[in-house]
């Protein structure tokens, strides 16, 4: 779930637009710029300098889950 808002506090997870791309990252700041930090260590942080267009589109409030009436293979218990 995402709450539409234009501001965030350091440490919050945001949906942000950087130039023409949308990303979901943890919002951080250092002395002079914004740093968008991924939760996945395989990706590198995005440092927002003056050369990039940046805006926060919203703040992530929590995961969304889809509940189905059909049983899923993932939810099935293994038989001994």
C-alpha positions in Angstrom: 0.0 0.0 0.0 1.3 3.5 -0.9 0.1 6.7 0.6 0.4 9.5 -1.9 2.5 12.3 -0.5 5.4 14.5 -1.6 7.6 14.3 1.6 9.3 11.6 3.6 11.5 11.2 6.6 14.9 9.6 6.5 14.6 5.8 6.8 11.1 5.6 5.2 10.5 3.6 2.1 9.2 5.7 -0.8 8.0 5.5 -4.3 10.1 8.0 -6.2 10.5 9.3 -9.7 14.2 9.8 -10.8 14.3 11.4 -14.2 11.8 9.2 -16.2 11.9 6.1 -14.0 10.0 5.1 -11.0 11.6 3.2 -8.1 10.9 1.9 -4.6 13.7 2.6 -2.2 14.6 3.7 1.3 14.8 7.5 1.5 18.1 8.7 3.1 20.0 12.0 3.1 23.7 12.8 3.5 25.3 16.2 3.9 24.3 17.6 0.5 22.0 15.2 -1.3 19.3 12.5 -1.3 20.3 8.9 -1.4 17.8 6.2 -2.3 18.9 2.9 -0.8 17.7 -0.5 -2.0 16.7 -3.2 0.4 18.4 -5.8 -1.8 22.1 -5.7 -1.4 22.6 -6.8 -5.1 21.6 -3.3 -6.2 23.5 0.0 -5.7 22.1 3.1 -4.0 20.9 6.0 -6.2 22.5 9.3 -5.3 20.4 12.3 -6.4 22.6 15.2 -7.6 21.6 18.4 -9.2 21.7 16.8 -12.6 18.8 14.5 -11.9 15.1 15.2 -11.7 13.7 13.8 -8.5 10.4 13.8 -6.7 8.6 11.6 -4.1 5.4 10.2 -5.3 4.4 8.4 -2.1 5.3 6.6 1.0 5.1 2.8 1.3 2.7 2.0 4.2 2.8 -1.8 4.0 2.6 -4.9 1.7 -0.5 -5.7 -0.2 -1.7 -9.3 -0.1 -4.1 -11.0 -2.5 -6.5 -13.5 -0.8 -8.0 -16.0 -3.1 -10.6 -18.7 -2.5 -8.6 -21.1 -4.6 -6.0 -23.2 -2.9 -2.4 -22.5 -3.9 0.4 -24.9 -4.4 2.5 -22.8 -2.1 0.0 -23.0 0.8 -0.3 -26.7 0.6 1.3 -28.6 3.5 3.8 -31.3 2.6 2.7 -34.8 3.4 5.0 -36.9 5.7 
